[in-house]
Amino acid sequence: MLSRKAVRIHFLAAALGILFNAGGRGHAQESPAKAAPQQPSLSDTIQRLELQIQQLQSAVQQLKDEAQNYRSEAQALKQELQTTLDKVNSAERAQHQPAGNAQTSPDAQPAGGDQGVQERIARLEEDQELLNSRVDEQYQTKVEAAAKQRVRLSGLVLLNVFSNGGNVDHLEVPGVALATNPTGTGATTGGSFAATVRQSQIGLEVYGPTFAGAKTRGDLVTDFFGEGPDTLNGAALSFLRLRTGTVRLDWPQTSLIGGTDILFFSPISPTSFASLGIPALSYSGNLWAWIPQVRVEHRWRVAEESTIELAGGILDPLTGETPPNEFLRFPGAGENSRQPGYAARVEWSRRAYNQPLAVGFGGYYNRENWGFNRTVDGWAATTDWSIPFGARFLLTGKLYAGRAIGGLGAGIGRSVVFNGPLIAPSTVVQPVPSTGGWAQLKFRPAAKLEFNVAGGQDNATASDLRGFTLAPAYFAADLARNRSAFVNFIYRPHSNLLLSTEFRTLRTFSVDGSSERANQLNLMMGIFF
């Protein structure tokens, strides 16, 4: 039985033969010699048609194969999505399962579980939308490095609009309440209103080559919280300021980090977008500084979800002194000792309720030389924690005790006080002992909304300050204790959009027992990039 293709070919050949014969009869006057050459032309035509039919059939079969592959891939993606949703639902059921009742039925899952799944799905959809928009704009926004390494640019454009009640040390990020100046010269007379974008930040990450088995990376973060230019309305303007800049070598369990960075032995700070230029609760319980350092970190996995990290390193022994010259750098008292500061930290951490659970202990030591053999030993002992209470609450905080650590924000920014000029050999230098800490409770009722309540205190013993009238720092020698607290809410309707409000209150005590109060209301709007 002939195939369909053979039938089509024979039919076409017969039709062409009939046309050829009819043409021969209509033109009998033509000689047979002229008709003979048509036979090879007909054969060639048939071969070409057969070849084209074969090519067409091959193309149709290829399309069928591709369509089958697409259907298979779509089915696989559908199954993967269903598996992911099943895992999310299982995680939510496990999260809300009562303790000691491992056989709880899935039908007993609280209503909050469905809400958590919906929140995660909404967040994934939002992140996907943002990712798609970034991919579409990649050509226009990509950063190219001269060394042809991968570079990532990020940052935050932040507007702060705020109103202060009372006199504070810093208009934009108040940390200490000061006495009002009745004349209004050099200080406010009871309140102020202003706005700024100086707390905006720019970050740059550079991913380098693999070296000795380690992944290399460089990080740089700047803001606009530097000195204001001496020009018209210069208070609203600012110079670029370095915050942190580090180079990292990361092996699977060990890291070597060098550069200007946070205090690695006391790393956490409260959550506040009203205080980015100076971290929140500074000079009232929060140790902080951006200090040049070199450190080594090593991590051990002690259980399936638990890790112990040990870190140690050396730091520039800064003491909180103000620079004596705007353009030239002179050594401070810690640098005059001709040895670095030393620090170490140990931390245990794991995940609980999809939040960090961690406890850490740190220590610090440096030696300071204030001239004429007036040496002081500075030290600090710290502990910090991060403890979740369910999936929506997180308690974080820090405690410390130390001496002569004004460069780390303790002692209200003073390492020592003295009773005369330092250039006089008879002047007595007194190290400032201090104790303090802070705590913060975070509440996340939804994935895009959080509330934070925090408070802290720094305390220097009044008896150690009496009789001393000078300090090599911004703050007066007679300030003994400083307290501050704040409450804020942070709303992020999209992953890169920020809306926040914060109220902060301050109270600062002097040696004689008197105190000053101040407060700030801050409204914030920002966008991440």
C-alpha positions, 0 to 999 in steps of 0.5 A, a space after each residue: 500500500 502506497 504511503 500518503 507522501 508517495 500518493 501525493 508525488 504520483 498525483 503531482 507527476 501525473 498532473 504534470 505529465 498531462 499538462 506536458 502532453 497537452 502542451 505537446 499537442 497544442 504545439 505540434 509544429 514544434 520538433 520533438 528535439 525541443 520537447 525532450 529537455 523537459 523530462 529532466 526539469 520535471 524530475 528535478 522539480 519532483 525531487 525538490 518538492 520531495 525534499 521540501 516535504 521532508 524538511 517540513 515534516 522534520 520542522 513539524 516534528 521538532 515543534 512537537 518535541 519542543 512543545 512536549 518539553 515545555 509541557 514537561 517543564 511547566 508540570 515540573 515547576 507546578 510540582 515544585 511550587 506545590 512542594 514549596 507551599 506544602 513545606 511552608 504550610 508544614 513549617 507554619 503548623 510546626 511553629 504553632 504546634 503546642 509544646 509537648 504535643 507532637 501529634 497535634 492534627 494539622 486541622 488544629 493550626 491557629 488562624 495566624 498560620 494562614 496569615 503567616 503563609 499569606 504574608 510570606 507569599 505576599 513578600 515573595 511576590 513583592 520581592 519577585 516584582 522588585 527583582 524583575 524591575 531590577 533585571 529590566 533596568 540592569 543595563 542602565 544601572 549596572 556598576 562596572 569596576 576597572 578590575 572587572 570584579 563584581 560590584 554592588 551599589 546600595 544605600 538609603 535616601 532618608 528624610 528626617 523631619 523633627 521637633 526638639 523640646 529642650 536643649 540637646 547636644 546634637 540637633 539631629 540625633 540628640 543623646 544628652 540633655 543640656 541646660 538651656 541658654 537664656 540668651 539663645 547664644 550658641 544654644 536653643 532656648 527651649 526647643 527647635 524644628 528642622 529637617 535633614 537628609 544628612 543621615 542618608 547612606 551609600 554602600 559599595 560591595 566589591 567581590 574579589 577573586 578567590 585567594 588561598 581558598 578564601 573568598 575576598 570581599 570589600 565593603 565601604 559605607 559612607 553617609 553625609 554626616 560630616 562637617 557642614 561647610 562654612 557657607 550660606 545655609 551650610 547647616 543643612 548641607 554636609 561633607 561626605 563621611 566615612 563610616 565603615 570600610 573593610 576587606 574580608 577573607 572568608 574561608 568556610 569556618 574562618 574569616 580575616 577582617 581588616 579596616 574600619 568597622 563596628 565594635 566586634 566585641 559589642 556589635 548590636 545596637 537598637 533599631 532606629 532610623 532616627 539615629 543613623 548618623 550616631 547609633 541610638 542610645 549613644 552615651 546612655 548605655 550603648 557602646 559603639 564606635 567605628 574604629 580601625 581594627 584587624 580581627 580573626 573570627 572562627 566558627 564551630 557548628 556544635 549542633 545541627 542548628 547551633 554555632 559558637 563563634 570566637 573572635 579576637 583582634 587589635 584596634 586603634 586605641 581611641 579615647 574619645 578626644 576631639 582632634 586638636 587640628 582640623 587638617 593634621 592628625 596628632 596621636 591621642 592618649 591611647 595612641 601615645 601608649 605605643 600599643 593597640 587595644 585588644 579585644 575578644 568575644 565569644 558568642 553562641 547562636 541559633 535560630 528560633 521561631 525564624 529569629 536569631 537566638 544569641 548570647 555573647 560575651 566580650 572584653 576590651 583592654 587598652 593603655 593610655 598615656 596622658 603625658 608626664 607618666 600619667 598612664 591609665 589602663 582602660 578596660 571593658 567587660 560586656 554581654 549582649 543577647 537576642 532572645 525571641 519570644 514566639 514569632 513576633 517578639 524579640 528582646 535584645 540588649 547589652 550590659 557593660 562595666 568598664 573604666 576609661 572607655 569614653 572612646 567607645 561611648 561610655 562615661 558619656 564620652 569621657 575616658 578621663 577628667 582632670 583638674 587643670 591643663 594637661 600641659 601642667 605636670 601637677 594636673 591630676 588625671 582621673 579615669 572615669 569608671 562607668 556601668 550601663 546598658 540598654 534593652 529593646 523589645 521588638 514586636 512584629 504584628 505583620 511582615 511589613 510593620 514593627 514596633 520598638 520600645 527601648 531604654 538605656 542608661 550610662 552611669 559614672 560614679 559621682 564621687 569619682 567626678 567631684 573636684 574635676 572640672 575638665 574633660 578632653 571630650 565634647 561633654 562637661 566633666 560634671 555630668 554623672 548619669 545619662 538616660 534615654 528611651 524611645 518608642 518607634 514604629 517602622 512600616 515598609 509597604 514595599 521592600 525598598 520603601 520606608 515610613 517611620 515615626 519615633 518619640 525619644 526622651 532624654 534626662 541627664 544628671 549632674 554631680 550635684 544631683 540636678 538634671 535636665 530633660 529633653 525630647 524629640 519627635 521624628 518623622 522619617 521617609 526613605 527609599 532603599 536602593 
